[in-house]
Amino acid sequence: MRKAFTSVILLLFCFATFAQTAKGKIAGTFTDNSSKPLQSVSVSLLKASDSSLIKVAVTNKDGNYEFNDINEGSYFLSATSVGRDKTTSEIFSLTASNSPLAIKTLQMKESAKGLTGVTVTAKKPFIEMKIDKTVVNVDASPTSAGATAMEILEKSPGISVDNDGNISLRGKAGVIVMMDGKQTYLSATDLANLLKNTPASSLDQIEIMTNPSSKYDAAGNSGIINIKTKKGKAAGFNGSVMIGATGSTLKYNNNLYINPRAQTSVNFNYRKNKINFFGSYNPNYFRGGAALTINRQFRDNNNTLTGFSDVSTRFKFGNNNHTLKLGMDLYADKKNTFGVVVSGFLFKGHPTPVTKTTLSDENHQPTSVLVSNTENHINFSNFTGNFNYRHVFDTTGTELTADLDFVTYSNNSNILLTTNFFNAGGQQTSDALLLRGHLPSDIKIYSAKADFTHPFKKGGNMEAGFKTSYVTNDNLVNYDRLVGDKWDADSRSNHFVYDENINAIYLNVNKSVKKWAFQGGLRLENTIAKGHQVTNDSTFKRNFTNLFPTAFISYTVNANNTLTFSYSRRINRPNYQDLNPFTYFLDSLSYRVGNPFLLPQFTHNFELSHSLNNKLITTVNYSTTSDVIAQILRQDIQSGIVYATIDNVSKYRNIGIAMTWQQPVVKWWNLNLYTNVFNNRYQGIYDNDPIDISYTSFMVNLTNTFTVSKKMSLELSGWYRGKGVDNLSISQPMYMMNIGGTRQVLKGKGTLKLNLRDPFAWQRYAGLTNYGNLYVKINNRWDNRQLSATFTYRFGKSTQQNQPRKKSTSSLDEQSRVGQGGQ
């Protein structure tokens, strides 16, 4: 293994230095709308393959600029000037035969006037397509008013969310979600809770990367989603304040329930001399409801129908949470920058589900009824501290960055489950069963990383670095059952401690040769893990090392067409709660239990894409995954008990074709369209019975933006996902739409937004699990019909300098795997 790793590194270094290319010249002119030359325009020459910066020039008094000694290849220009909108050219190719290359004259429009004291920027589109990622600009959408981070994700290109909050990308599960370059370390359930309680008003952008480079952690089968929160951009003191209110509705048993919600966010930035101080605060008040039905059939080993179970649950929940982030950058000198960021999240929830379970015989005649009432009190907190350092060696871009992180999660859940038993006639047949639980969980994460970047003199660059992380996860479950008037300890109480150490090094090299662009990378990760079940004093240990190569090849056919091929090998480790063998009760006849013997799953991802004018991008993708980690259901036919667990049950194959298109239909109407047709197939064994589930599905995201005036715009958007297979279950089609509008007020200092989400209450989940002797149908509805109104006020100066540095901290993989289960 060590020899192979060394050989690959040497090959990559050789590859980085072998190319010698011809040099050329690029020249052109910038004018205003009346064709007068523009002086002092800052013109950036960027590589078409990855938008990396090559050189910067400034126009002279005649509006002319030029770039000399440029390698053959494909490029585009990006120009900025005070008081004018940012201007970008089309992609062009420089070859030995067309040098010097004359670019057609570009005009720069004047920026909007009369906005004294306000940040003046060119209007961003809701969705931006880049060569290596898709960017969603949250504030550009009027329908972001009153929305949550989860709701923004649901309407983002290629992203879908299932009934349990699992996020998929292009039909593939196993996506890694990061916040400001830092992974959330949460299980699917807990991540869903966080995103549902994070207001969209606190978000800046969402970056979607389907094939990240070796610089990123190898975790995540289908890629990375990076959610960026807002940061100040100007010198002096500036920021924004947002207040909003939302009303949602849910119809249940012919009754209409209205739930209020409130959102507030404050963002600020203060920059003076060498100090930059920034922060944000987001309190959130959330009330909601949902209605869930689960219908099961019981079959014996001969597949003969023996009975039914019909479960109806009504959820009511109230949450209060607070998110705070504070950070500071110290620009010690031109070469050295120090930074510190601290953030915290406090969550207090009180979900109170009421469940009615009806058990029936083979003729669907009721035999007994159980009614369960659950009181949940959840207190969840998170603290993250980050210290970062950046050293710039020279003006060519050689730099070293380093990060130290400490992350802690504390969860304290207390439940009281009361179950009453009745016969088919409604008469109580026994005393109520009371079960109480105290479930504390503490997770601590320590991590460090360093990244070195060195550009080559003849184009391209090399990136190298290391990362180490250590995680300790301490979980305790205490259950008591009421016997008479005394609480007795339940046998399912447990204590589980899990420690994990991951060490990684990587090398990444890119180079352009004429019309070709190459990037190759290799990441080595070593995992050392130990689990200790204290209650019965049993342990398990694991120590494994894996290589994760990535490759990227791009060919510029001409100025309008580019082909790109990419490959990566990735890993998805079990989240910490999936390894936890504890029992988490949902009601008296259903619970969830972890599996300490889970193995990681590995994926090979292949993609081939074509870009037409950087407006129409078509991608064909293929991936295979071994040892798929999936949630499966197991049931006891005699008792009627069903429980969910996690296992490595199958292999998985995904193949699909996706198209992304953005284009103004007319001057006042802009259209963003994303479509994806994909096939998922799972093959494996369940209780000695073969599993072979395959389905071809279709999804589409559509966003229409209408510019009514300079101060007002409207949006009509929606998405549809056809019938498909996720996590061994068949899901029925899901769809919804949004209608929203935004208007600038107070001379541009204020923004009013109004949003009507899912006005026809179309969005709901229906799924079927049918393998082995299992037959389970699930229907879930929630209060997704919402009317929201928000007002944002911006304060501060209009200059756009000294934005706080974008930081990718060292704790990237570990946070995505934290969870407390059963919530």
N, C-alpha and C positions, 0 to 999 in steps of 0.2 A: 504494500500500500504506500509506504513512504517513498520507495523508488519511483512508483508511478506518479505520485504527486510532484516529486522533484522534476521528473521528465516533462510533465505538462507545463510547469512553470517556466522551464527553460525554453520550451517551444513558444510559449506566449511572448517571452522577452525577445526571442529571435524574430518573431512575426512583427513585433512592434518597431523593429529597426531595419527591416529589409527593403522597404519601399523607397525608391527615389523617383519623384515625379517632376514633370515639366512645370515651369512657372509661367503665370500669365498676369494680365492686367484687366481691371474692371473700372469703368468710369461712367458718370452720369450727371444729371442735373435735377435740382429740386426748385419748384416754383410755387407761388400762391395761386389762388383761384383765377386771378387775372393774368397769369403767365409771367409775373414779375419774379426775377431770381430771389431766392431766399438764402441769406447769409447765416452762418453759425448754426446750421442744422446738424445735429449729432446723428451720424449714419453708422449703423452696426451691420457688419457682414456676418451672417450666420449660416452654419452648415444645414442643408436641407434634411439630412438623415436624422439628426438628433437635436437641432436648434442650438448647438453649441456655438459660442462666440469665437470668431476668427480674428477680426480686426475692427477698429473703430476709426472713422474719419470725420472731419468737419468741413462743411461747404464753405467756399470762399465768397467774395463779394459778388461773383457772377453766378452763385448757386451751384458751382461745380464741385465734385468730389472724385477721388480715385483711390483704388487699392492696387498696390504693386506686389510682385513676388507671391502670387496666389497659386496654390496647387490646382490642378485640374479637378473638377468635381461639380456638384450641384449645390447651389446656395440660394439665399434670399436676403433681402434688405429689410431692416427695421429702423425707422427714423423718428426722432423726437425733436421738438422745438417748443420753446416757451410760448404759451398762448395758442398752440395748434394741436390738433388731434394726432395721435400716433399713427404713422403710415407704414404699411407693409407691402412689399412688392410681391409679384408672382415668383415662383421658383424658376431659376435659370441655370444653364450649364455652361461651364468654362472649359474649353478644350484648346489644344495647341493650334487648331485650325481657325478658331474664331477670336483669338486674342490679338489685339486688345478688344474686349467685349464692351460695346456701348449699350447701356441700359436705357430704355425709353424714359423720357422725362416724367417725373412723378410730381403730383400736386399735393400740397398739404392744406387741409381745411382749417379755418379758424375755429378755436374752441368757443363754447358758449360763454357769453359775456354777462356781466352784472351779477356775478356770484361772489362778491367780496366776502372774504372770511370763510369760504367754503372750499373744500378740496375739489379741484376741477380735473376731471379725467374724461377720456373718451369712453363712451358707453360700451360696456362689455356684453357680449352675447351670453345667453344662459348656458350654452354648451360650446366649448372650444375643442377642436380636434387637433392634437399634436402628434408628431411622429411616434412618440413613445408612450403616450397616455391620452386619456380624455379628461378634460377639466370642466367641472360644473361650477359656474359662478352663481352662488346661492342668491345674493341680493338682486341679481338681474331679473329674477322671476317674481312677478307680482303675487303668484300663488304660494310664495314662501311665507306670506303673512300668516302668523298664528300657527305655522306648521312646526313639526318637530324634526329632528335630524333623521329619524327613521322614515318619516314621510317624504323627505327630500331624497333619501336613498331609493325609495320605492319607485320614484319617477325618473331616476337617473338611467342613462343608457346601459342596457345589458344587465342591470341589477334586479334581482327578485328576492322576496322574503317570504318564507313559508309560515305555516300556522304556529310554529314554535319559536319564531324569530331567527331561524337559520338563514344566513345571507348567501345567495348564490350569484355567480358572475358568469354570464353567457351559458347558463344552464348547468354550471359546475359548482358543487359545494366546496367548502374548504378555503374560503377567502379569508385573508387576514385584514382586520380593520385597525387602523392607526389613528390617533388624534395628535395632530401637529408632529408627525414623524415618530410618535411614541405609541406602541401598541397598547391596547386597553387591558390586556391580561384577563379578559372575562370570558366565561362560557357563553354559549349562544343565548341562553335564557337571561343571564345577567347583562350581557351586552345589549340585548333588546330592551331591557328595562332602562338602561342608561340612555340609549338613543331616543327612546320614547319620552324621556324626561329632559332632553336637551333641546332648547328652543332653536329653531333655524336662524333666529336673529343673531345668535352668537357665532354663526359659521361664516366663513369667507369663501372657501372653495372646497370641492371634493375632487381628488385626483384618483383616477381609475387606471391601474396598470395591470395588464394581463400577463406580462412576462418581464418581471423585474430583473435587473442585472445581478451579478454576484456580489455587489456591494451590500445588497439587502439580505436579511436572514432568509434561509432556504425554506422557511415555513410558509404554508399556504399553497394548496394544490392549484387553485384557479387564479391566484394573483393577489394584489394588494389594493386596498382602498384606503387612501389617506385623507382624513377629514381635517381641514385647516380652520382654526378659529381666527377671529378677527384680531388684528394688531394695528396699532397706530402707524402712520406713514409720514407724518410731517414733523418739522422742527417746532419748538415751542410746546405749548400745551394744547392738546386737541383730543377729540374723541366723539362719542355719540351716546345718546340715551334712547332706549326704546321701551314703550309700554304697549301692551296689547291684551285683548280679551277674546276668548273663544267660547262659543256655546256648541255642544254636541248633543245628538239625539240617538236614542236606541229604543226600538219597539220590541216589547217582550210580553207575551201572553195578552195581546191586545191593549197593553198599556204603553204610553209614551213617556220615556224618562229623558230629562234634560240635565246635562252635566256641565258645570262651569269650569273654566280654566283661566289662568292668568299667567302672562309671561312678562318679564322685565329683564332688560340687559343694559349694562353700563360698560363701555369700552373707553380706555383712555391711553394716551401716550404723552410723555414729557421728555423732550430732548434739549439739552443745553450743554454746550462745549463737549466734553468727552463722556458725559453720562447720558444714558437713555433709559428711562423708566417706563414700564408699560404694565397694563393689567386689565382684568375684566371681572365682572361679578354678575351672576345670573341666578336670581331666585325664581322658583317655579312652583306654581300651585296647580295641582292636577286632580281632577275627579273624573272617573270613567266607569264604564260597565261593559259587559260582554255576555253572550249567551252561547253555551256549548252543549251539543248533543253527541253522544257516542252510542252507537248501536252495534252489538256484538252477537255473533252466532256461536254456539257451542257444538262442536262435533267430536265424536269419539275417534279411535284409531282406524275405524273402518270408514271414516268420513260420513257417518250417519248423524243427522241433525238431532241433538238432544235437548236444546234449550236456547233461550235468548236472554240478553241483558240490555236494557234500555236506560241510559243515563242522561239526565238533564241537569245542567249546572248553570246557575246565574251568578255572575261575578259582579261584585261592587268593590271598588277600591278608591282610596284616597291617598295621594302622595304629596309630600312636601320635600323639596330638595334645593340645595344651594351649591353653586359651583364658583370657585374663586381661583384666579390665577394672577400672580405677580411676578414680574421679572425685571432684570436690570442688566444692561450691557455697559462695560467700561472699555472705551477705546483708548488704551494706554498710549499707543503711538500708531504710526502708519502700518506697522507689521503685527502688532499684538492686540488681541481683543479678548476680554474675559467676560463671562456671563453667568448669571444664576437665574433659575426659574423655579418657583414653587407653586404647586396647585393642589387643590383639595376638592373633594366631592362628598357632600353629606346627604343621605337619603333616609327618609322616614316614611314607611308605608304601612297601610292597614287594609289589606285585602280580606274580604269576608265572603267567600264562596258558599253557596247553599246547593247541595247536590241531592237529587232524588234518583234512586236506583230501583228499577222494577225488574225482578227476575221472573222468567216465564218458562213454561214447559215447551216441548217440541211443537205443540199446536199454537204457541204464542199466547197461552192463557196464563195470566199472572198467578204466581205462587207466593211471593213475598215482596215487601217493599222496605227499603232502607232510606232514611233521610239523615244526611250528614250536614252539620254546621261547623265551619272552621273559622276560628279567630286567629289571624296572623298579625304579629307585630314585628316588623322588620326594621332594624337600624343598621345601615350600611355606610361605611366611610372609607375614603381613600385619600392618601397623601403621597405626593410625588415631589421629590427634590432633585434638581439637576444642576450640576456645575459643568460649564463648557469653556473651552479655550480654542482660539484660532490664531495660527501664526502664518503670515504670508512671507515667503522667502524672497520673492522678487516680483517684478511686474509681469512676468510671463504667465503667472497663474499657479506656480508651485506653492502648495500650502499644506499645512498639517492641522487637523482638528482633533479634539479629544473631548470625551464626555464621561462623567461619572454620575450614576443614578442610584437613588434609593427610593423604593416604592413599597408602601405598606397598604394592605387591605384588611379591614376589620368588619366582620359581619356577625350580628347577634340576632337570631331569629327565635321567637317564642310562639308556639302554636298550641291551640286547644281544640281537639277534634271530638265532637259529640255526635254519636250515632244512635238513632232510635229505630227500632225494628217493629214492623207491622206485617199482618197477613194480608191476603188479597182483598179482604173486606175492610181494611183500614183499622183493625183493632191491634193495639200494641201487644206484642208477644213476649217481650222480655224487658228487663231494665235497660236503660240507656248505657251505652259504652262510652267512657271518657278516657281519652289518651292525651297527655300533654307532653310537649317536647321542648327542650332547650338546646339550641344548635349554634354554638359559637364557632367561628372560624377566623383564623389569623394567617395572613400570608405576608412574607417579607421577601423582597427581591433586591439584590445588589448586582449592579452591572457596570462594566467599563468598556469603552471602545476607543479606538484611534483610527483615523483615516488619513492617508497621504495621497496627494494628487500631484502629478508631474507631467506638464505638457512636453511634447517632443518638438524640436526645432522645425521639423519638416511637416508638422501637422499631426493631430491625434494626441492622445495622452495615456498615461498609465495611472491606475488607482490601486492601492494596496492598503490593507489594514487588518486589525484583529478585533475580537470581541470576546469577553468572558462574562458569564452571568452565574449567579448562585441564588437558588430559590428554596425557601423552607415554607412548608404548608402544614399547619397544625389544625386538625379538625376534631371536634368533640360533639357527640350526640348523646343526650340523656333523655330517655323516654320513661314515663311513669304511667301506670294504668290504675284507675280508681277501682278498688275492690272493697265493697261496703263503704265505709267512711274513711278508708286509709289508702294512700297512694303507695303502690308497690313498684319497684324498679322493673322495667320491661327488658326482656332478654335481647332486644335489638339495639340496646345502647352500645356505643362503640367509641374508640379513640384511634385516630389514624394520623400518622406523621409521614410526610413525603418530602425528601430532599433531592434537589437536582442541580447539577453543574454542567453547563454547556460552554465549550471553548471553540472558537472559530477563527480561521484566517482566510483571506481572500486575495485574489489578484484579478484585475480587470484591465484590458487593453483595447483601445480602439484606434483605427487608422483608415484614412481615405486614400484610394488610388484611382485617379481619373473619375469614372462614373460609379466606382464601387466604394462602399463603406463597409468596414468590417469591425466587429467587436467580439472579443472572446473573453471569457472569465471562468474562474474555478474557485469554488469555496469548499473548504474542509471543515467539517463540524464533528466534534467529539462530545458524546452525551454520557454522563455518569449519573445514575439515579438509584435511590434507595427508598423503599417503602416499608413502614413499620406499623403493623396493626397491634397497638399496645394491649388491647383487651385480651387477645389470645397469644400474644408474644410471637407473632409470625412476621417474617420479613421476606422481601424480594429485592434483588439487586440487578442492575443492568449497566453495561458498559459497551457502547458501540460507536464506531467511527464511519463516516460516510463522505463521499465526494459528490459535489453538486456543480456540474458544468453548465455554462450558458453560452449561447452563440447567437450572433446577430449579423446578418448579411443584407445589405441594401444595394440595389442597382437602379440608377436613374436612367430610364429609357430615353427621355427627352425632358424638356422644360415642364411638361404637363403630367408625366407619368413616372411613378416610382414603384418598384417592387421590393418587398422586404420579407425575409425569412428569419424566423427566430426559433430557438429551442432552449428548454431549461428542464432540469430535473429538480423536483421539489419534495419536501417532506411535510407531513401533517402529524404532529405528535398529539397524543390524547390530552385534552385539557385536564387540569388537576382534579376536578370534581368527578370526571368520568373514571379516574383511577381509584376514587374513594369508594370503598365497599359498603358505605352506609345505606340505610333504608330511609327514604323520604316519603312520608305518607301524603297522598293527594286526597283520599277519602278511605273509608274502611275496607273497600274492596279493590283499591288500586294504589300502587306506590311505585317508586323509582329506586333502583339500586345500581351502584357503580361496579366496575370490574377492574381489579388491580392487575390483571394479566393482559391488558390491552397492549398491542404492539403498534408502533407508528405505521402510517401508510405512506407509500412512495408513488410519485406521479411523474410521467414523462409528458411534457407539453410541446406541441409543434404548432407553429402558425405561419401562414403565408398570406400577405396582404398586398393590395394594390391601391395606390393613392392617385386620384385624378384631380389635379389642381388643388390638392389639399382640401377639397370640399366633399368629394365622394370617396370613401374608403371602404373597400370590400376585403373581408378577412375570412379565410378558411382555417379552421382549427381542428386538431385531433389530439386526444390525450388518453392515456391508459393509467389506471391506478391499481395497485396491488394491496391486499390486506385492508380493504375499505373499512373504516371505523363507522359503524352505523347503529342507530337506535333500533332495537328490535323489541317486540312484545312477546311475552310468554304468559300462559294462562293455565290455571288449575280448573279443569272442567267440573270437578266435584264441588269445590267451594265457591266457584264463580270469581275467584280472585285473579286479577290480571296485573302484571307489573312490567315496567319498561326497564331495559338494561342496555348496555353498550357492548358491542363485540366486533371482532374482525370477521365479517361473515361472507365477504364476496370480493370479486374483482369488478372493476368498473371501467367502462369505455364511453367517451364522449366525442362526438363528431358534429361539426356544425359549420354554417356559413352566416356571417353577419355583415350588414351594410349600414354605414353611417353617412348621412347626407345633410348638409346645411347650405341653404341657398335662399336669398331674397326672392320671393315670388314676384312682388312688385316693390316699389320703394318703401311703402309703409307696412309691408307684410313679410316677416321673416319666418322661415320654416326649418325646424330641426327634426329629422326623422332617423330612428334607429330600428332596424329589424334583424331578427335572428331566427334561423331555423336550425334545430339541433336534435340529435338523437342520443338518449342516455340508455345504457344497457348495464344491468347488474346480473352477475352470475355467481352462485355460491351454493352453500349447503345450510339448511335450517333443520335441526333435529333429524338428520339423515335423509331429509327430503331435499331434492334439488330446487334451487331458486334460479329462474331465468326470466327477468322482467325487462322489457324493452319498450320504449315509446319515443315517437317523434313529435316534437312540440314546436310551437311558433310563438314568438313574442315581439311586440312592437311598442316603442315609445314615440309619442308625437307631441311636439311643442310648437304652437303658433303664437307669435308675438306681433301685435298690431300697434303701430305708432300713431296715436290720435293727434298729438301735438308735441311740441318740445317739452311740455310739462306732464304729459299724460300718456300712458300706454296700457294696453289690455293684453291678457293672455288666455288662451284656451289650450289646455293640455290634457293628456290622458295616456293610459297604457293598457295593454292587453297581454295576457299570457294564456296560451292554450293548454289543453289537457296534456299532462306529462307525468314523469316519474321522478320522485325525489326521496332519497333515503328509504328505498324499498316500498314506498307508498305511491299510489296513483292519485294525483291531484286534479281536480276539475278546473275548468277555465276560471280565471280571475280577471277583473277589469274595473276601471274607474276613470273619472274625469275631474278636472278642476277648472274653475272660472275665476279670474282675478283681475284686479286693476290697481294701478299705482299713479299717484299724482304728486308733483313737487309743489310745496307751499313755502311761505315765509321767505320768498326770494331765493329759493333753493336750499335753505337751511333745514327744511323739514320735508318729510316724505310720509304720505298717507297711503296705506295699502288695505285693500279689502279682498277677501278670498272666500269663495264658496267651494268647499271640498266635497267631492262625491255627493252632489245634490240629490241623486236618485238612489243613494244607498246601494249601489251595485256591488261594492267590494265585500266579499265574504269568502270563507274557505270551506271547501268540501273535498274530502279525501277518502280513499279506500285502501286498506291494508289486507291483502289476500295472498297468503303463502302458508305452506304446511297445513295445520288445522285452524289457522287464524282467518277470521273474516270480521273486520272492524270498519265501520263507516263513521266518519267524523264530519260534523257541520259546526262551523263557528262564525258568529256574527258579533260585531262590536260597534261602538258609537263612532263610526267613521264619517257620518254626515256632520259637517262642521261649518260654522260661519265665524270668520275671524276678522278682526280689525286691529291694525297697529299704527302707531305714530312714532316716527324716529326724528330726533333732533340732533343735528351735528354742530359741533362747536370747534373753534380753533382756526389756525391759519390755512391758507390755500396752497402753500408750497408742498412739494412731494419729495422730500429728501429723508435720508437716514431712516429708512424702514428697519425695524428690528430684524436681526438676522434670522433666517429660517433655520431651525435647528432640528436635526435628526438625532435624538438622544440614544444612549447605549441600550436602554431596555426596550428593544423592539419586538422580540418574539414572545417573551415570557408572559407579558400582561394579557395576551389574547387567550391564555389558557387558564386564567383564574375563573372560578365559579363557585357558587354556594349551593347550586342544585335545588330543585324542588320548589322554587319560588314562582 
